[in-house]
């Protein structure tokens, strides 16, 4: 806790003093790229990815310890009938992750990625945002701090994902609170909400944002009132990665909501991040555009679990391997352009 005694103050200070890119590493990567056996720009975004890795890791682009971190939380707003699945599914899916039976497990195996699962007090859902704040400031700050520990074991590429029944309702409320429009602009089917369930979801988001409206000018207040534990933890993990110069891949709609809170505090807070994919959730592309990002993949997915970020990690690994493993014109004895 900060000297002032206010739990959020440490995070405000971190967000005011973020490290920037390593310009020397970036220049070195650009110089090497100019000598590789290909026309300039021929690898398109793979070249941009390699430069991004260099700038935010401070070294030649490489990915040797990629990690997918999944944060799981439960939400009181499910009492409003906003989802067809019960909250008990969150814990059941966490067990499925641990047993290796989920989609994310297979994608991690296919792309040689590490995987960590964080259970965030699943037995104690956050407050129902349509009637009260999700968390008090101390709880939210402590959860962000917990999320910062996700990188404690070491990684050089962090993929952020989540699991939590009801959390697309939470994400929609965050986007609506941050960006305005109407609740219907941001509410989508999530795990399959339609008809009356979808109508209740839209109503819950409208009610929540109206209830907390006077406090939404402060993004951290917005996070603790409208957010969830997994979203607070993802925000903490993204922030910790920045302080440790670890590039980050953000997953889908819910993970992007966590990133959006940081961006609202400091627009440079996500410079070390890429969006892994655009999900099928209708509001996701609009949110990505608000962040000034371009997703790496668009596969029509809407599963969560970090699956889109994990698939994108395979692309990032390929970009790093091309940059570091390709021969230069001189090494290969290939004539460069005059």
Number of C-alpha atoms within 10 A of each C-alpha: 13 11 8 9 9 12 17 19 16 17 19 14 11 15 20 13 12 14 16 15 19 17 13 13 21 23 14 16 23 17 11 16 22 16 17 22 18 16 12 12 12 9 13 9 14 20 21 14 21 26 24 24 32 26 27 27 24 17 15 19 25 22 20 12 13 25 26 30 24 27 28 28 28 28 25 20 28 23 13 15 18 27 25 16 15 12 21 13 14 20 20 11 17 22 14 14 19 14 10 14 12 16 15 25 21 14 19 22 12 12 16 17 23 17 19 13 19 18 17 20 14 18 12 11 19 25 20 21 28 24 14 16 22 26 23 13 18 14 16 25 26 18 22 25 21 18 27 21 15 27 20 9 7 14 20 20 27 28 33 34 30 26 27 28 26 28 29 25 29 30 28 29 32 28 29 22 26 20 15 13 11 13 22 18 15 25 28 22 19 25 17 12 19 16 10 11 17 22 15 17 32 23 17 25 29 20 17 24 25 13 16 19 13 10 14 18 12 13 19 24 20 23 30 23 30 32 30 32 33 30 34 30 31 33 26 26 27 30 27 21 23 25 15 15 21 24 26 30 31 29 31 31 29 30 31 25 29 27 26 26 25 23 18 18 15 15 14 16 24 22 19 23 23 21 26 29 30 28 23 19 21 17 20 24 19 15 22 21 11 14 19 11 15 14 21 22 17 12 11 12 15 19 20 25 29 30 29 32 32 34 23 24 28 19 19 27 22 18 24 23 15 19 25 17 12 16 17 18 16 12 11 11 10 13 9 14 6 3
